[in-house]
Amino acid sequence: MYPVRIWAVRHARFFEGVYRIFEPVILKLHPVWNSVGYQRAEKPVRAVEKLSKGFLFDCKMCGQCILSSTGMSCPMNCPKSLRNGPCGGVRANGNCEVKPEMKCVWVQAWDGSQKMKGGDKIHVVQLPVDHSQKGTSSWLRVARKASEQKREEEKVSQPLNK
């Protein structure tokens, strides 16, 4: 999968565009996920997500995808699982100190982010990985979170009954 992963980073701008089209579709499907039940939708959606993101990005299914913030380079491919940038052991040629045959995922992330319109997102400090979400669908998590946020905004904007 390594050659495909490198190719995906080189084409980060294209995948950023695909994601900008895909994300609203996932969000608009909230009524479907809600009627089926997020728990019941998890297994089939997770399978599709794992297949597609696994092939393209060598996704490790951490459940908290940040590909759009890391130049389409999955930080979970780092042998040290570093989520906010490279360690001090990046070799002079940009390769990993743990796996010398592999380009550092953060060197790839920087390169990919420079190709993206939203490439400045790489500067945002990410939360630590919540390992309890490993193996779950980040797509469904995004849909559920957006729905909950929208519901909260609607509550706040409703006039108070007197």
N, C-alpha and C positions, 0 to 999 in steps of 0.2 A: 504493500500500500504506500510505501514511502515515495515512489516516483509520482503517484497520483496526488499525494499530499503536496509535494513540491509544485506540481503543475497547478493545483488549486490556489496556492498562495500567489503564484505568478499571475493568475487571472482573478485576483481578489476583487477588482472593480466589477467584473462581470457577476461574480457571486454576490456582491453587495447589492447589485441591481435585482438579481433573482430574489434575494431575501426581502427587498423592499416591496416586491410584488407578492411574495408568499406570505409574509407576516399578516397583512390585512385579511387574507383569506382564512388563515387559522383563527384570527380574532372574530371574523364574521360567522365562523362555524360554532361559536360559543353555545348558541341555543341547541345545536345538535349534541355537543359534548355534554351539556347540562341535562338534556332529556335522556340521553343514553346513560349518563352518569360518568363523571370523570374517571372513577375507579375502573369501570367496565371499558371505557375507551382507551385506557392506559396501555393495555397489552397490544392491541393492533397498531395504535399510533406509535408506540415505542418501537415496534418491529420495523415499521416503515422508516422512522427516524434513524434507527440504528443502521439499517441497510444503506440508506442514502448518505448520511453523514459519515458513517464508517468507511464507505468506499471513497468518498471525496476528500475527507479531512482526517481520516484515521481517528475518528471520534471515539472517545473512551466512555461516553454516556455518563458523564458526571451529574447530569440533571440540571446544570446551571451554565448553559452554553454562553460563551462570550466571544464566539468567532467573529462577530461583527465589530468587536472592539480590539481584536488582536490580529488584524490583517488576514483573517481566515486561516490562521495557524492555531491549532488547538494546544493550549498550554499544558493540557493533561498528558501530552506526549513527552513532556520534559521528564527525564528520569527522576528528577527531584520534585516533580509536581509543583513547580513554582508558578504562581498565578499572577504575579505583578512585575515580572521582568527577569532578566538573566541573573544567574549567580555570578560570583567572581571568578569562575573557572572557565569562562568561554575562551577557547583557544584563539590565537592570533588569526587563524584562517576562518573564524566564525563557527567552528565546530564545537560540539559538546565535550566537556571534560570527562564525563562518565561514559559516553558512547562516542569515541573519537571519529567514527565513520559517519556520524549523523550531524547535520547542520543544526546548531542551537535553534530551538523552536522560537526563541525570542529574537534572534537575528532574522529568522523568517517572518515573524510577526511584524517587525519593524519594516522590512521590505514590502510586505503585503499592505500594511497600513498606508505606506507612502503612495500606493496606487489607488487608494479608495477616497471617495469624496468625504466620507466621515472618518478619515484616517486619524484625526486628532483624538478620537476616543481611546486610543492606545495610552494616553496620558492619565486616564481615569483609574484611580486605585480601586481594584476589585476586592470584594469581600472574600474571606477565606472560603474554601470549599466546604460545604456541608455534606459530609460523607453519607449521611442518612438518605440523601437524594440520589445516590449513585444508582445507575440502571433505570432511572425514570425519565420520562419525556419532558424535555425542556419546552417543547412546543406547547404542550397542554398547560404547563406551568405559566407560560407567558399569556395564554388565552384566559386562564382563570384569574390571574393577577390583574389583567386589563379590565376584565368584567367587574371584579370587585372594586377596582379604582373608579370605574365609571359609575357604579352604584353609589359609592360614597360621595362622589361629586354631585350626583343627582339629589341625594339627601340634603347636602349643604345648600344647594341652590333653590330648594323648595321653600316657599314662604311659610312662616310659622302660623299655625292656627291659633286664633285668639278666642 
